[in-house]
Amino acid sequence: MVTVSGYKIRENKSGENFIVLELTGSLEIVQSSVTGNLYATVRRCNMPSTLDEQVAKMMVGSQMEGEIVRVPSEPY
């Protein structure tokens, strides 16, 4: 599950404001590659949206199916 944990107002290159949703994934237990110890963590990411601020406020706390994964990509 992915939870909308917050939102931020950002400004694009042309000076227009837009909403970025802060998403938080489920709890994961991972093992440190350095020490070998286990620890709990969650993955987080930011996703641009076309929502207005009022709708973004209503979305905080809502959950949706899915997971946050790191995908290698070319720089842009």
C-alpha positions in Angstrom: 0.0 0.0 0.0 1.1 3.6 -0.7 -0.1 6.4 1.6 -0.4 10.1 0.6 1.5 11.6 3.6 1.5 15.2 2.5 1.9 17.7 -0.3 4.0 20.7 -1.3 3.5 23.6 -3.6 6.3 23.9 -6.0 7.1 26.4 -8.8 8.0 25.4 -12.4 10.5 27.1 -14.7 7.8 29.4 -16.1 6.8 30.6 -12.6 3.5 28.6 -12.3 2.7 26.8 -9.0 1.8 23.1 -9.0 1.2 20.5 -6.3 3.6 17.6 -5.5 2.2 14.7 -3.5 4.4 13.1 -0.9 4.0 9.3 -1.0 5.1 6.8 1.6 5.3 3.0 1.1 4.7 0.1 3.5 7.1 -0.8 6.3 10.1 -2.9 5.1 12.7 -4.8 7.1 16.1 -4.7 5.4 19.5 -5.9 6.2 22.5 -3.4 6.2 25.1 -4.4 3.6 27.8 -2.9 5.9 27.0 -4.2 9.4 24.5 -7.0 8.6 22.0 -5.6 11.1 18.3 -5.5 10.4 16.4 -2.2 10.5 12.9 -1.0 9.6 12.4 1.6 6.9 9.8 3.0 4.4 10.3 4.2 0.9 9.2 7.8 0.1 8.9 9.7 -3.1 7.3 12.9 -4.5 4.9 12.8 -7.4 3.8 15.9 -9.4 0.1 16.2 -9.9 -2.6 18.4 -11.6 -4.6 18.6 -8.3 -5.4 21.9 -6.7 -4.5 22.6 -3.0 -8.0 21.9 -1.7 -8.1 18.4 -3.3 -4.5 17.7 -2.2 -5.5 18.4 1.4 -8.3 15.9 1.1 -6.0 13.3 -0.3 -3.6 13.3 2.7 -4.0 10.1 4.6 -5.6 8.2 1.7 -4.2 4.8 0.7 -3.9 3.1 -2.7 -2.7 -0.2 -4.0 0.9 -0.3 -5.2 4.5 0.1 -4.0 7.3 2.5 -4.4 10.3 1.0 -6.3 13.6 2.5 -7.6 13.8 2.2 -11.4 17.1 3.2 -13.1 16.6 5.7 -15.9 18.5 8.1 -18.1 19.1 11.6 -16.8 17.0 14.3 -18.4 
